[in-house]
Amino acid sequence: MDALATLATRTALPFLTEAEREASLNRMLADWDRQGPVWIFAYGSLIWHPEFEYDVKVRGTVYGFHRSLCLWSRIYRGTPERPGLVLGLEPGGCCCGVAFRLPATQVFEELKALWAREMTTGSYIPRWLDVRTQSQGVQARFPAIGFVMNRHASGYAGELERSTLLETLRTARGQRGSSAEYLLSTVKCLSEYGIHDRHLAHLAEEISIVATEPTSTFES
């Protein structure tokens, strides 16, 4: 096992049961009046692959958290032997993303499916985040559900050395594709919303450059 695999290999959290996910969702919606819509704040793959029905989407910003490749992915974007990386929200800074509005009549159905996707092992902590938007000079604020990184989860990668980060993005592949594809899709979709994440964009450039570099014909 190489250094990267050793770093990423830790005992995985057990999968949450359906009852545990339902209890988590019920706690999240404890103060919801069941009359108004519920917003979801997306900052990664939920932007370009939401998998839920919504009636409105707007660009928005959350303060106090930033987007980070800080979660090992052992199934979807990697394997247990060669984990990939996906995004989470970490404390500090701000994060521009997209907020999706769920109509009141669809909230439970859509969130139940979303919990099955995002809350499989408890790597994320669902929270109500304060989203700020601006359209044609008019500012608005509203609460939205966002998935914040659980730093106590076994899959938490923390702040990796850049060489480790790049090697992971270049080599890891799982059931839903590679970590590189995940990163490039996120950067592309953010750009379509006029959002520039400098850190992710630089990583995307580096792995793209390596992918297109010709193989050397020199022999030692």
N, C-alpha and C positions, 0 to 999 in steps of 0.2 A: 504494500500500500504506500503510495507516494505521500509527500507532505500535504498536498491539497486535500486528498481524500481523508487523511488522518485528521486534519483540522475540521473538516465538515462532518465527520462521523461521530454522532453522539446518540444515545438512546432516544428514540422518537417518542413523542407523547402518544398515549393511546387515543384512538379515534373516539370522539364524542358520540354518545348514543343519540338516537332521534329524540328521546325524552330530554336529554341534557340540552340539545340544541333548541328544542321548543321552550324549555324553561328560560334559556338565555334570551330568546326572542321576546317572550312574555315580559321579562324584566325590562327589556329595552323599550317596550311599548306601554309600560305601566301607566305613564302619564298622558298617553295619547287619547284624545277625546273621541276617536273613532268617527269623527265627522270630516275633518280636514285631511288634505293630502300629506304624504310623508316624502321627504327628500332624501336622496342617497348621494353622498359625495364620492366621486370616483377620481382616482389619481394615477391609476395604472391600467391594467388590462380591462377593468370594468368600463373604461372609456370606449375602447374599440371592440369590446365583446361583452356587453352588459348582461345578456341572457335574461332580461326581464322587460316587461311591458311598461312604458311610461308615456306621459302625454306632453311633457315639456322638458327641455334640457337647456341649461345655461352655463356659460363659463363663470367660475367663481373662485374665490381665494379664501383659504383658511390660514389664520395666523397662529403661531405657536407650535406648528409641526412642519416638517419638510419630508419630501419624498426621498427614499433611500433603498438601495439594493441590499437589504439586510436580513432576508429570510431565505434559508436553504430550502430548495425544492427537490424532494427525493422521488417524486412521482411524475408531476406534470412537466417540469422543465429540467429534470435530471433523474438520476437513479440513486439508490442507497450507496452504491460504490463510487459514483461520480455525481454528487449533488449539483444542481443548478442554483440560480439565484432569482428571486422575484422581489417585488417592491413591498415596502411597508411605510407607515408614517412614523417618524421618529420626532422626539421633542426638539423644539428650536426652529427659528426661522419662519418661513411661510411656504405655502404650497398652492400653486394654481392648478385647478382641475376643472371637472365638469360635474354639475349637480343635475340629477335626474329626478323628476317629480312623479311619484306614484299616486294615482287617484285613490281616494279613500276606499272605494269598493274593491280595489285590487291589492291593498296593502298586505294583508295576511298571506294571501296566496303567493305573491311575488317575493315577499321577504322570507317566507319559509324555504323557497327554492334558493334564494340568495344565501341564507344561513347554511344550507346543505353544501354550498360551494365554498364559502369563505370560512366557515367555522367548523371544519372537519376535525381539527386537533386542538383548537384553542390557541393557535399561534397568534391570532389577532384578538384584540379587545374592542368590541363595538362601543362607540361613544357618540354622543350628540355633539357635533361640531358647529361652530358659528361660521356660516358661510356668508361672504360679502360679494355682492355682484354690482355691476354698473352697466347700464344700457342707455345710450343716448343722453348721457349726463345725469341720469337718475340712479341713485344708489339705493340698494336694498340689502337687508340682512335677514337670514332665517336659519333655523336649526336644521341640520341634516345628519343622517347616520353615516359615520365613517369608520373604517377598520384600522385601528392603531396597533402598532407592533407590540406584542407581549414580550418584553425583554427577558422574562423568566422561562420562555418556551425553549425547548431543546433545539428547535430549528433556528433560533436567533443567531445570526452570523456576526453581528456587531460591525465594527469598522475594520474592514479588511485592508491589507496592503494592496496597492494598486496592481502589482504583478499577479497576486492571487485572484483579484477581481477580474482581470483581463483573461487569465487562463481559464477561469470558470466560464466566463461568457463565451469563450472560443471553443470549448470542448464539451460542455454539458448538454445533454439532450434527453428528453423524457417523453411521456405519452402524448403530450400536446405540442411537441416540437422542442427546439433548442432554446437555450437561454439567450443566444444571440438574436434569434427571431423575436423573442419576447421584448428585448430591449429595442430593437429596430422598429417594431410595430408601435411601441409606446412613443418613441421619439417622433415617428411619422405622424401619429394621430395627434399628439400634442401640437405639432407644427400646424396641422390643419385647423386647430382652434386658436392659432396665434399665440401659443404658449411655448416659450423657449426655456428648457431646463438645461442650463449650461453644462452641468456635470454629466448628465446622461448623454447629451449631444456629443461631448468630447469622447466618451467611452464608445459611442456608436461609430464615430469617425475612426477611432483606433482599430476596432475590430474589423471594420469595413476595409480599411487600408491593408491590413494583414491578409484578409480574404482575397483581395484582388492582386496582391503582389505576385509576380511570376516566380516560379520555382527556379532556384539557381542551377545552372548547368555545369558549374565547376565541381570538380572532384578533388578530394584531398589526396 
